[in-house]
Amino acid sequence: MPKRNLAWILVIVTIALLMWQLPQTIAVRDSVYEAFGSLVAVRAEIRNRYVEELDDANLVDAAVTAGIEAMVEQLHDPHAAYLDRREYDRFKKRTRGDFGGIGIDIWATDAGFEVLNRDQDSPAARAGILPGEIITHINGRSTRGLSLVEVVNGMLGGPPGSEVTLTVITPDQDSATVPRDVRLRREVERLDPIRGWSRSPTGGWRFMLDQEARIGYIRLMKFTPNADKRLDAVINQLLRHRFRGLVLDLRENTGGLFDSGIAVADCFLETGLLVRRSGRKTDEKQWFASREGTYPGFEMAVLINGSTASAAELVAGALRDHDRAVIVGERSYGKGSVQEVVELNRGAGAIKLTIAYYYLPNGQCIHKTPDAAKTGRWGVEPTLPVSLTDRQRQRWLEAWREIAREVLPDDTTSQLTTSPARSAEEGQRLAAAHALLDADLQLNKAVEYLKKRQNVKTSKRQNDG
């Protein structure tokens, strides 16, 4: 066929496709005009008939703002929002690409959220907020009935340089004393994300929970920029003590930096998909594990609960789906979405929209979408479910609250240096471990599982021998 004929055929096909698409485009445009026709008619009637002279620009702005807010609200997405001109200007000025906070660890109580730890040089410490004090309001909003995920990610956290006002009370203060308001400016958080199962006499953390079975314990509180490096330091310490099993506690871990979660998951896996991100109008992206820097294949259990969210769910789900760890506890929170801020035309502000979801290696969406809530497939389901009654949960909270509580400096505290003192310390450590396992049923189940796995391996080696 001559090239000239082929070119004409391509032109005709292109025109045909355009003609086929054109009626659809016109139909969509006409439906939009028809839907908003009543709005235009109302504007005209107000201008023509209302008794007072009105500013037409204000009228139009009010209609546009109300329409945008209504459309965003119709998404039923707590992470979607409309930012008007002023809000968007403030957002641009304070956003630096880092996630900030005020440098505290908190736990939920009936009265509010109790402060357990503070970074030594944090906004909270400099403002005089002390361990044991209760945060009852944040920016005037009561914290009663709110989840830990909502408070940490949605209220306390935010761009460095932005401000937050806390209403704080001291539980043992005179009831007539008025709670005080404290205004803080958020900074890039430097709080150590790693905890052990108890404190040593020198103020550090113990990470070997069971000396005889060589079972280590690490509580990862949040995925900060240095979380993987801090984890490396503790794992290497446990390796020097020839540990054989690990409990990684992600309960109450509300997430943090996505890249940090990827780095931590990669430490435990040599190969395979870690997580996938996909959306209706966004390019799919996948993250895979690499062999470099992977830890030895020790036995592993991961603890999760209803406050395990975001990056913590990514880690737990990847380790579960690749059979690297048993997951113990309760279903996670279900926060696995990506937001994008889209600037609107003519300086009308911006909208923050969810553009993609994260998916586990088994293909399940992490996020608790309305459809997922109906089907029950969201978050990370534990391999070994251990649900707690209200009483059991209270015992667990009380035990861990005391362990996590910051110890204020005391010059009279003496270090245990003599052999009898060290022997006494070992006895106290053993008693504390038993008391903790008795109070924390989920941790107890994880330790039992690791011991059984060790026994199975020992029996197999003996039989093979």
C-alpha positions as CSV (number, residue, x, y, z in Angstrom):
1,M,0.0,0.0,0.0
2,P,1.4,3.5,-0.9
3,K,2.5,5.6,2.0
4,R,0.1,8.4,0.9
5,N,-2.9,6.0,1.3
6,L,-1.7,4.8,4.7
7,A,-1.4,8.4,6.0
8,W,-4.9,9.2,4.9
9,I,-6.2,6.1,6.7
10,L,-4.5,7.2,9.9
11,V,-6.1,10.7,9.5
12,I,-9.5,9.2,9.0
13,V,-9.2,6.9,12.0
14,T,-8.0,9.8,14.2
15,I,-11.0,12.0,13.1
16,A,-13.4,9.1,13.8
17,L,-12.0,8.6,17.3
18,L,-12.4,12.4,18.0
19,M,-15.9,12.4,16.7
20,W,-16.7,9.4,18.9
21,Q,-15.3,11.1,22.0
22,L,-16.8,14.5,21.2
23,P,-20.5,13.6,22.0
24,Q,-19.4,12.2,25.4
25,T,-17.4,15.3,26.2
26,I,-20.3,17.5,25.2
27,A,-22.7,15.4,27.2
28,V,-20.6,15.6,30.4
29,R,-20.2,19.4,29.9
30,D,-24.0,19.8,29.4
31,S,-24.8,17.7,32.5
32,V,-22.5,19.9,34.6
33,Y,-24.1,23.1,33.2
34,E,-27.6,21.6,33.9
35,A,-26.7,20.6,37.4
36,F,-25.3,24.0,38.3
37,G,-28.0,25.9,36.3
38,S,-30.2,26.3,39.4
39,L,-27.2,27.9,41.2
40,V,-26.8,30.4,38.4
41,A,-30.5,31.1,38.4
42,V,-30.5,31.8,42.2
43,R,-27.6,34.2,41.7
44,A,-29.6,36.1,39.0
45,E,-32.8,36.3,41.0
46,I,-30.9,37.6,44.1
47,R,-29.2,40.3,42.0
48,N,-32.5,41.3,40.3
49,R,-34.9,41.1,43.2
50,Y,-33.2,41.4,46.5
51,V,-34.1,44.6,48.4
52,E,-30.4,45.5,49.3
53,E,-27.5,46.1,47.0
54,L,-25.1,43.2,47.2
55,D,-21.5,42.6,46.2
56,D,-21.7,40.1,43.4
57,A,-18.1,38.9,44.0
58,N,-18.8,38.0,47.6
59,L,-21.9,36.2,46.5
60,V,-20.0,34.1,44.0
61,D,-17.2,33.4,46.4
62,A,-19.7,32.2,49.0
63,A,-21.3,29.9,46.5
64,V,-18.0,28.5,45.3
65,T,-16.7,27.9,48.8
66,A,-19.9,26.2,50.0
67,G,-19.9,24.1,46.8
68,I,-16.3,22.9,47.3
69,E,-16.8,22.1,51.0
70,A,-19.9,20.2,50.2
71,M,-18.2,18.1,47.4
72,V,-15.2,17.3,49.7
73,E,-17.5,16.4,52.6
74,Q,-19.4,14.1,50.2
75,L,-16.2,12.0,49.9
76,H,-16.7,10.9,53.5
77,D,-12.9,10.9,53.8
78,P,-11.4,12.3,57.0
79,H,-8.1,12.9,55.2
80,A,-9.7,15.1,52.5
81,A,-10.0,18.8,53.1
82,Y,-10.6,22.2,51.5
83,L,-8.1,24.9,52.3
84,D,-9.3,28.4,51.5
85,R,-6.9,31.2,50.4
86,R,-5.7,32.1,53.9
87,E,-5.4,28.5,55.1
88,Y,-3.5,27.5,52.0
89,D,-1.1,30.5,52.4
90,R,-0.4,29.4,56.0
91,F,0.0,25.8,54.8
92,K,2.6,26.8,52.2
93,K,4.6,29.0,54.6
94,R,4.9,26.4,57.4
95,T,5.5,23.2,55.2
96,R,9.1,22.2,55.0
97,G,8.8,18.5,54.0
98,D,9.5,17.4,57.6
99,F,7.0,16.1,60.2
100,G,7.1,17.8,63.5
101,G,5.8,17.4,67.0
102,I,6.3,18.5,70.6
103,G,8.5,15.7,71.7
104,I,6.4,13.6,74.0
105,D,5.0,10.0,74.5
106,I,1.4,9.7,75.6
107,W,-1.1,7.1,76.8
108,A,-4.9,7.3,76.9
109,T,-6.6,7.6,80.3
110,D,-10.2,8.3,81.3
111,A,-9.3,12.0,82.0
112,G,-7.3,12.6,78.8
113,F,-3.8,11.7,77.5
114,E,-1.1,11.2,80.1
115,V,2.4,12.4,79.4
116,L,4.9,9.5,79.9
117,N,8.2,10.7,78.3
118,R,9.6,13.9,76.9
119,D,12.6,14.5,74.8
120,Q,15.1,16.4,76.9
121,D,15.4,19.3,74.6
122,S,11.8,19.3,73.2
123,P,9.1,22.0,73.1
124,A,7.2,20.1,75.8
125,A,10.2,19.9,78.2
126,R,11.1,23.6,77.7
127,A,7.5,24.6,78.4
128,G,7.6,22.8,81.7
129,I,5.2,19.9,80.9
130,L,6.0,17.0,83.2
131,P,5.5,13.3,83.2
132,G,2.2,12.3,84.7
133,E,0.4,15.4,83.6
134,I,-2.8,15.0,81.6
135,I,-3.6,16.7,78.3
136,T,-7.4,17.4,78.4
137,H,-7.7,19.6,75.3
138,I,-5.8,20.3,72.1
139,N,-6.5,23.7,70.4
140,G,-9.6,23.9,72.5
141,R,-11.0,20.5,71.5
142,S,-11.5,17.9,74.2
143,T,-9.4,14.7,74.0
144,R,-12.0,12.6,75.6
145,G,-13.1,9.7,73.4
146,L,-10.4,10.3,70.8
147,S,-8.1,7.5,69.7
148,L,-4.3,7.6,70.1
149,V,-3.9,7.7,66.3
150,E,-6.2,10.7,66.0
151,V,-4.4,12.6,68.7
152,V,-0.8,11.8,67.7
153,N,-1.1,12.1,63.9
154,G,-4.0,14.5,63.5
155,M,-3.6,16.9,66.4
156,L,-0.2,16.9,68.1
157,G,1.8,16.2,65.0
158,G,2.2,18.8,62.2
159,P,4.7,20.8,60.2
160,P,7.7,22.2,62.1
161,G,7.1,25.8,63.0
162,S,3.3,25.5,63.3
163,E,1.8,26.0,66.8
164,V,-0.5,24.0,69.0
165,T,-2.1,24.9,72.3
166,L,-2.5,22.2,75.0
167,T,-4.7,22.4,78.1
168,V,-2.9,20.5,80.8
169,I,-3.8,19.4,84.4
170,T,-1.8,17.7,87.1
171,P,-3.9,14.8,88.6
172,D,-2.8,15.4,92.2
173,Q,-3.3,19.1,92.2
174,D,-6.0,21.0,94.1
175,S,-9.3,20.5,92.4
176,A,-9.9,24.2,92.6
177,T,-6.8,25.0,90.5
178,V,-7.7,26.1,87.0
179,P,-6.0,23.9,84.2
180,R,-3.3,25.8,82.4
181,D,-3.0,26.4,78.6
182,V,0.4,25.9,77.1
183,R,1.2,27.1,73.6
184,L,4.0,25.2,71.8
185,R,5.8,25.5,68.5
186,R,6.3,22.2,66.8
187,E,9.8,21.0,65.9
188,V,11.4,18.1,64.0
189,E,11.1,15.3,66.6
190,R,14.2,13.7,68.0
191,L,12.5,11.4,70.6
192,D,14.2,8.0,70.8
193,P,11.7,5.6,69.2
194,I,13.1,2.5,70.9
195,R,12.1,1.1,74.3
196,G,12.9,-2.1,76.2
197,W,10.8,-4.2,78.5
198,S,12.1,-2.5,81.7
199,R,14.6,0.1,82.8
200,S,18.1,-0.7,84.1
201,P,19.4,1.0,87.3
202,T,21.4,3.4,85.2
203,G,18.3,4.7,83.4
204,G,18.8,2.7,80.2
205,W,16.6,-0.1,78.8
206,R,16.8,-3.9,79.2
207,F,16.1,-5.7,75.9
208,M,16.7,-9.4,76.9
209,L,13.3,-10.4,78.3
210,D,14.0,-14.1,78.9
211,Q,17.7,-14.9,79.7
212,E,17.2,-18.6,79.7
213,A,15.3,-18.9,76.4
214,R,17.3,-16.0,74.9
215,I,14.3,-14.0,73.9
216,G,14.7,-10.3,73.2
217,Y,12.1,-7.6,73.3
218,I,12.0,-4.3,71.4
219,R,9.2,-1.8,71.5
220,L,9.2,0.5,68.4
221,M,7.1,3.6,69.3
222,K,7.2,5.5,66.1
223,F,8.9,5.5,62.7
224,T,11.2,8.4,63.0
225,P,14.1,9.2,60.6
226,N,16.6,7.2,62.7
227,A,14.3,4.3,63.6
228,D,16.2,1.7,61.5
229,K,19.6,2.9,62.8
230,R,18.4,2.7,66.4
231,L,16.9,-0.8,65.7
232,D,20.3,-1.9,64.3
233,A,22.1,-0.8,67.5
234,V,19.7,-2.9,69.7
235,I,19.7,-5.9,67.4
236,N,23.5,-6.0,67.3
237,Q,23.5,-5.7,71.1
238,L,21.2,-8.7,71.3
239,L,23.2,-10.6,68.8
240,R,26.3,-10.2,71.0
241,H,24.3,-11.9,73.8
242,R,23.4,-14.7,71.4
243,F,19.6,-14.2,71.4
244,R,17.4,-16.7,69.5
245,G,14.0,-15.0,69.3
246,L,12.6,-11.5,69.2
247,V,9.3,-9.9,70.1
248,L,8.9,-6.7,68.1
249,D,6.1,-4.6,69.8
250,L,4.2,-2.3,67.4
251,R,1.2,-1.8,69.7
252,E,0.2,1.9,70.0
253,N,2.7,2.7,67.2
254,T,0.7,5.3,65.2
255,G,3.1,5.2,62.2
256,G,5.4,8.0,61.2
257,L,7.6,8.2,58.1
258,F,6.8,5.9,55.3
259,D,10.5,5.6,54.2
260,S,11.4,4.6,57.7
261,G,8.8,1.9,57.7
262,I,10.2,0.5,54.5
263,A,13.8,0.5,55.9
264,V,12.7,-1.4,59.0
265,A,10.7,-4.0,57.1
266,D,13.7,-4.4,54.7
267,C,15.9,-5.3,57.7
268,F,14.0,-8.5,58.3
269,L,13.4,-9.7,54.7
270,E,15.9,-10.7,52.0
271,T,13.6,-10.6,49.0
272,G,10.0,-10.0,48.1
273,L,7.4,-7.3,47.8
274,L,7.1,-5.1,50.9
275,V,4.2,-2.9,49.9
276,R,2.4,-1.6,46.8
277,R,0.8,1.9,46.2
278,S,-2.0,2.2,43.6
279,G,-4.8,4.6,42.8
280,R,-7.4,5.1,40.1
281,K,-5.5,8.0,38.5
282,T,-2.0,7.5,39.8
283,D,0.9,5.3,38.6
284,E,1.4,2.1,40.5
285,K,4.6,1.9,42.6
286,Q,6.1,-1.1,44.4
287,W,8.8,-1.4,47.1
288,F,10.9,-4.6,47.4
289,A,13.3,-6.0,50.0
290,S,17.0,-6.4,49.4
291,R,19.5,-8.9,50.8
292,E,22.0,-6.2,51.9
293,G,21.9,-5.6,55.7
294,T,19.3,-8.3,56.3
295,Y,19.3,-9.7,59.9
296,P,19.8,-13.4,60.6
297,G,16.8,-15.6,60.5
298,F,15.9,-15.7,64.2
299,E,12.4,-16.6,65.3
300,M,10.1,-13.6,65.5
301,A,6.8,-12.4,66.9
302,V,5.2,-9.0,66.2
303,L,2.6,-7.5,68.6
304,I,-0.1,-5.2,67.1
305,N,-3.4,-3.7,68.3
306,G,-6.1,-1.2,67.3
307,S,-3.7,1.7,67.5
308,T,-1.1,0.2,65.2
309,A,-1.3,2.3,62.1
310,S,0.2,3.5,58.9
311,A,3.9,2.6,58.5
312,A,3.6,0.1,61.5
313,E,0.9,-1.7,59.5
314,L,3.1,-1.9,56.5
315,V,5.9,-3.6,58.6
316,A,3.5,-6.0,60.3
317,G,1.7,-7.0,57.1
318,A,5.0,-7.5,55.1
319,L,6.4,-9.8,57.8
320,R,3.2,-11.7,58.1
321,D,2.7,-12.2,54.4
322,H,6.2,-13.5,53.9
323,D,6.0,-15.8,56.9
324,R,8.9,-14.0,58.6
325,A,7.0,-13.5,61.8
326,V,3.9,-14.5,63.6
327,I,1.5,-11.6,64.3
328,V,0.0,-11.6,67.8
329,G,-2.8,-9.4,69.2
330,E,-5.7,-7.5,67.6
331,R,-6.5,-6.1,64.2
332,S,-4.6,-2.9,63.3
333,Y,-6.1,0.5,62.8
334,G,-6.4,0.6,59.0
335,K,-4.6,3.8,57.9
336,G,-2.9,3.3,54.5
337,S,-3.7,6.2,52.1
338,V,-1.7,8.9,50.3
339,Q,-2.8,12.5,50.1
340,E,-2.0,15.2,47.6
341,V,-2.6,19.0,47.9
342,V,-3.9,20.4,44.6
343,E,-3.9,24.1,44.1
344,L,-7.1,25.6,42.6
345,N,-7.3,28.2,39.8
346,R,-7.5,31.9,40.4
347,G,-6.2,31.8,43.9
348,A,-9.2,29.9,45.3
349,G,-7.0,27.9,47.7
350,A,-6.4,24.2,47.5
351,I,-8.0,20.8,48.1
352,K,-6.3,17.9,49.9
353,L,-7.4,14.6,48.2
354,T,-6.6,11.0,48.8
355,I,-5.1,9.8,45.5
356,A,-3.9,6.3,46.3
357,Y,-4.0,3.4,48.8
358,Y,-1.3,1.1,50.1
359,Y,-1.6,-2.7,49.5
360,L,0.0,-5.6,51.4
361,P,2.0,-8.2,49.5
362,N,-1.1,-10.5,49.6
363,G,-3.0,-7.8,47.7
364,Q,-5.2,-6.6,50.5
365,C,-5.7,-2.8,51.0
366,I,-4.5,-1.6,54.3
367,H,-6.9,1.4,54.5
368,K,-10.3,1.0,56.1
369,T,-12.4,2.3,53.2
370,P,-16.2,2.4,53.4
371,D,-16.3,-0.8,51.3
372,A,-13.6,-2.5,53.3
373,A,-15.5,-1.7,56.5
374,K,-18.4,-3.7,55.1
375,T,-16.4,-6.7,54.0
376,G,-14.1,-6.7,57.1
377,R,-10.9,-6.8,55.0
378,W,-8.7,-3.9,56.1
379,G,-5.7,-3.3,58.3
380,V,-3.6,-6.3,59.4
381,E,-5.2,-9.3,60.9
382,P,-3.1,-11.2,63.5
383,T,-1.9,-14.7,62.9
384,L,-2.6,-15.5,66.6
385,P,-5.5,-13.3,67.7
386,V,-5.4,-12.4,71.4
387,S,-8.3,-10.0,72.3
388,L,-8.4,-8.3,75.7
389,T,-11.3,-7.7,78.0
390,D,-11.7,-4.2,79.5
391,R,-10.1,-5.4,82.7
392,Q,-7.2,-7.2,81.0
393,R,-6.6,-4.1,78.9
394,Q,-6.5,-1.9,82.0
395,R,-3.9,-4.3,83.6
396,W,-1.8,-4.1,80.5
397,L,-2.0,-0.3,80.3
398,E,-1.1,0.1,84.0
399,A,1.9,-2.2,83.7
400,W,3.3,-0.5,80.6
401,R,2.5,2.9,81.8
402,E,4.8,2.4,84.8
403,I,7.5,0.9,82.6
404,A,7.4,3.7,80.0
405,R,7.2,6.5,82.5
406,E,10.1,8.9,82.4
407,V,12.2,8.9,85.6
408,L,13.1,12.4,86.6
409,P,16.7,13.0,87.7
410,D,17.5,12.1,91.3
411,D,20.9,12.8,92.7
412,T,20.3,10.3,95.5
413,T,19.9,7.4,93.1
414,S,22.9,5.0,93.5
415,Q,24.1,2.6,90.9
416,L,24.4,-1.1,91.6
417,T,28.0,-2.0,91.5
418,T,28.8,-4.6,94.1
419,S,28.2,-8.3,93.5
420,P,25.5,-8.7,96.1
421,A,23.7,-5.6,94.6
422,R,24.0,-7.1,91.2
423,S,22.6,-10.4,92.4
424,A,19.7,-8.5,94.0
425,E,19.2,-6.6,90.7
426,E,19.0,-9.9,88.8
427,G,16.4,-11.2,91.2
428,Q,14.4,-8.0,90.8
429,R,14.7,-8.3,87.0
430,L,13.4,-11.9,87.0
431,A,10.5,-10.9,89.2
432,A,9.7,-7.9,87.0
433,A,9.7,-10.1,83.9
434,H,7.2,-12.6,85.5
435,A,5.0,-9.7,86.7
436,L,4.9,-8.2,83.2
437,L,4.1,-11.4,81.4
438,D,1.3,-12.0,83.9
439,A,-0.2,-8.5,83.2
440,D,0.3,-8.6,79.5
441,L,-1.5,-11.5,77.9
442,Q,-0.5,-10.6,74.4
443,L,3.2,-10.5,75.2
444,N,2.8,-13.7,77.1
445,K,1.3,-15.4,74.1
446,A,4.2,-14.2,71.9
447,V,6.8,-15.5,74.3
448,E,5.1,-18.8,74.6
449,Y,5.1,-19.1,70.8
450,L,8.8,-18.4,70.5
451,K,9.6,-20.9,73.2
452,K,7.6,-23.6,71.4
453,R,9.4,-22.8,68.1
454,Q,12.7,-23.2,69.9
455,N,11.6,-26.5,71.3
456,V,10.6,-27.7,67.9
457,K,14.0,-26.8,66.4
458,T,15.8,-28.4,69.3
459,S,13.8,-31.7,68.9
460,K,14.4,-31.6,65.1
461,R,18.2,-31.2,65.6
462,Q,18.3,-34.1,68.1
463,N,16.3,-36.4,65.7
464,D,18.5,-35.5,62.8
465,G,21.5,-36.2,64.9
